[in-house]
């Protein structure tokens, strides 16, 4: 082994840039074999030249999953004295986000009551995406579109904490994620009852049936039903608020049959009113899903406001910034990263080795 030239190693940390001069060495086992260069600092540590420390990557990602990459770069400069452009912030955050799905699946199970009853809500929201056809000039071949990102939230009945899942894939994928989350984190078993509430979309009921079989109770969001009431009462009155309120009270008291009977009698005078017929079809196509009186006695909500707010604060807050368009893979990974932190797995994500992500070619 013989000494070779010295080499500078630049390492970006949470307190600024660190520059170290290391002595390199040449080693050769036999005379005619090519020599091998040894870089002691890089070969025997987790430091990479022009790389970023784990704490630095954590700091960057922590800011960038809550606000735009450009704003995150400004905050890093303002509050931490780190001079980093928005492209670097984006590269680091996207590289970290690629690990979020696996981390979500590996979260350690929590000790819960195995007969716990759980409340589940599903919904979907549109996310702006950009796709490019071909590899030469993507600016000319790009296509902007909107795609649905499905979100699910669950809570153990009587608890205050919520857990989340998200998926750009099929409805079965978000259903499978929810079942795994229920079993590992919420203490749910197929023998315990699963309660759901939503806007009445068929895919939500189908996924709950896939998860719990026949052991589930699904309720249509009361305020979504009131939207149909509003369209129906417009057939015979102009004071819609009072009439909707009256029908709402009947529905909450478990008298949805009386509501349908009254609406059918109204069709004799207004046979072609679209709002009236739509409301009747909506109720009759969802038998057993308007049991507001029974779930209210159990202290369960009659509205799906939780999943609506989840769409806003968990997904739209970051993925629907003004002027932001995402590649599908990046949007999926960013949503997974936000879900991971909302589920309490942020520190668990950073237990591994992130030195390889700090290299520029990792982007």
N, C-alpha and C positions, 0 to 999 in steps of 0.2 A: 504494500500500500504506500502510495506517495501523495504528497500534498499537491493539489491543483489550485486553480485560481479561486479567489474569493467571489462570493455572489451576494448581492443584496436581496433580502426578503422583505416585501412590504405586506403588512397585515393590517386590515381594517378592523377596529374594535369599537366598542360602545363609548370609549373615551377618546377616540381619535385614531389616527394612523400611527402604527408602530413600525419602525424600520430597523432591521437587524442585519449585520454583515456576518455571514457564516463562511467558515472554511470548508471547502469541498475537497474530496479525496478521490484518487484513482486507484482502482484495485484490479489485479490481473492474476488469475490462477496459474496460467502457463504463458510461456514467452510468446507464442504465436496466436494466442487467443486475444480477441479485442478487449480493451480495457472497459471497466464499468465505473461510472461516476457515482459517488456517494454524496448525498446532501444530508448531513446529519440532522439538521433542524426539521426539514420537511419529511425525511424518511422515517424518523422515529418520534414524531409528534403529529398532532392534528392540524398543524399550521400549514397553509398553502400560500404560495406567493400570489399576491394581489387578491387574496381571499378575504373572507369575513368570519369573524368569530361567531359562535353560537349565540352569545348574548346580543351581538349586533344584529344578527338575523332575526332574533326574537323581537327586538325593539322595532325594527323596520316593519315586520309583519304585523305587529300589534297595532301600529298606526295605520297601515295600508289596508287592513280589512274593515276599517271604519270610515275611511275617507278616500278621496282620489289619490292616485300615486303622486301627482304634482303637489297637492296639499300636504301629503305626508313628507315629501322632501323638504318643503318649507318648514314644517314643524320640527323635523330633525335638525335643521340648521338653527332654528330659533331657540329650541329648548335644550338641545344636546350638543350643539356645536359641530355636528357632523355634516360635512359638505358632500352631498350625494344627489345626483340628478334623478329625475323621475323614471328614466329607463332602468337604472340600477335598482330602484325601489320596486319596480314592477317585476324585474327578473327574479329578485330574491323572494318576493311574496308568492309569485306563481310557482316557483320551485318548492317552496314550503307547502303550498296548497295541494300539490300533487300527492302528498303523504297523508292528507286528512282522511280520505275514505278508509284506508287501511287502519288508521289510528282509531276511527270511530268503531270499526268492527272488533278491535282488540281491547276496547275499554274493559277493565276488570269488572266482573259482576258485583252488584251491591247486595248486601244482606237485607232482604225485604220479606215481608209476610207473603208466603207462597200462595195464599188464597185471596190476595188483595184484588179488589175491584178497581178497574181502570177506566178512565174516560179518554176517548180518542176523537180527534177532529182532523179532517183532511180538507185541502183546498188546492187550487192551482192559480198561478199567476204568470203573466207574460213577461218575458225577458228579451231585451233587444240583442240580436246576434248578427254577426257578419261572417259570411262565408265567401271563399274565393275558389273559382274554378280554374285549374291550370296552375303552373308554377312560374311562368315567365314574368308577367306584369300583373300582380294581384290588384293593383289599383283599377285596372280596366275590367277585370273579371269579377270583382267583388259583388256580392248580393246581400242586401240588408233584409232581415226578416225578424219576426217575433216568434218565439217558441215558448211552450208552456212548461214551467218548472213546478212540479207538484211538491207540496209540503204537507207534513203530518206532525201533529203535536199530541202528546199524551201526558196524563197526570193520574197518579194514584188517588182514588176517591178519598177525600179527607186530608190530602197533603197540599202543599203550596208550590212545590217544584214541578216544572214542566220539562219534558225531554222532546227532542225534535228529530225529524228525518227529512231528506229532500232527494229528489231524483228528476233527471231529464229523460230518463228511459221510460219504459212502459209502466202502466199502473200496477202491474204485478211486482215490479221492482220496488216501488215505494211501499207496497203492502208487505213484501218479504222483509224489508228493512224494519218496518214497524213491528212485525211479529218478533224479530230478533231483539229489538230494543225492549219490548214488553217483557220478554222472558229473562233477559239478562239484567235489566236495570230497574224494572218496575215490580218484579215478583209475581207477574201474571202467569197463570197456568190455564190450559184449555178447560179445566173444571170451573174456573171462576168466571163471573159474568163480565162482559165487555160492553160498555156504554158508548154510544157515538152520537154526535150531533153535527148537522151540516145543512147544506142548501138543497138536499134531495137528489143530487147527481147520482146516476145509477152506478158509476164506477166506484163510488165511495161505499155504497151498500155491498157491492160485490166483493170488495177487498175486505170488508169487515167479516163477511161470510167466509172468505178464504182463511182468515185469521182464526176466528172463533167458532166456525161451524154455525150451528143453530143457537149457540149460547151467547147471543148478543142482542142488545136492545138499541135500536136506532131511532132517533127523533129528528124531524125536520125543524130547522131553525124557525122559531116563532116569528121573527121579524121578516124573514124571507116569505113566510106564508102571508104576512100582512101586506106585502107588496101585491100579491095576487088578490087579496081582499080589496085593495084600493082600486085595482082595475075592474073588479066585479061590481062594486057598489056604484061606480060611475054610470051604470046602466039606469038606475032609478033615482039617484039623488045627486045634488051638487055639494051637499055638506058631507064630504067623504070622511073627514076625521071622526065625526061622531059615529057614523055607521061602521067604520073599520074598528073603532074602539069597542063597539058593542059585539061584533063578531069575534074580536080578539078575546074578550072576556069569556064568551061561550067556549072558545077553543081551549083556553087555559083551564076551564072547569071540566074538561073532558067531554064536552058536548059537541064534538066535531060532526057527529051524525045529524044533529039538529041544524047545524050550519049548512051541510050539504042539502038537506031536505028543503030548507028555505031557498037556497040558491036555485034548486031545480024548479021550485014553484015560480020563481021570478022569470025563468026562461019562457013561460007561457006568454008573458007580455013582451019579453025582449028575446025572441028566439035566435036572432042573428048577432047578438052582441058578443064581440070577440073576447073581451075581458071576462065576461060572465062564464062563457063556455070553457075558457082556458083555466079558470080557477077550479071549476068542477072537475075537469080532467086531471088537474094537478093533484087534487086531494084523492080522487078515486084510484089513481094509478099508484098510490103509496099507502096502502092499507096498513094500519097498525103503527104508523110513523108519526102520529100526532098525540102521543100520550103525555101531554104536558102536566096533567094533574098528578100522575104517579111519580114522574121524575122530580117534580118540584118538591114532593114530600120527602124525597131522599136527599134533598139539598143540592141537586145537580142543576146546572144552568139550562135554560130553555133557549138560549141564543148562542150562536157560534162566533161571538165577538173575539174569542181568544185566537182562533186560527186566522181571522181577518187581520188582527193586529200583528200576528206572527209574520204574515206576508209582508207587512210594512216594515217592521223593525228588524226582521231577520234577513229578508231577501231584498226588498225594493230599496231599502235605505242605502245599500252599497251597489247593487247590480243595475239600478235604474237611475243613476246619476244623469244629470242633463248632459247630453252629447256623448254619452258612453255607449259603445257598441262592443260586444264581447265575442271572441271565438267560443264556440260551444264548449270545448274542453276546458278552457280557462274559467268560463262561467260556472260550469259544474263543479270544478275544484274549489273555486272561491266560495260557493254556496256550502260545500262540504266543510270548509275550514270554519265558516261562521257557525255552522251547526255544531261542530266539534267544541268550539268555545262555549256556546250556549248550553251544551250538555255537560260542561264542567271538565272537559278533557284537554284543556289548553296546556297545563303543566305536564300531563302525560305525554303529549306530542313531543315535547322537548327533552325527553329522557334519552333519546338515541344520539348517534354521532351525525352531526350536520356539516362536517368539514368538507365532504364531497359536494354539498350543495353550494358552498361558497365560491367554487370555481366558476369562472365566466362561461365555460363551455356547457355548464349544467343547464343553462337557459335554452 
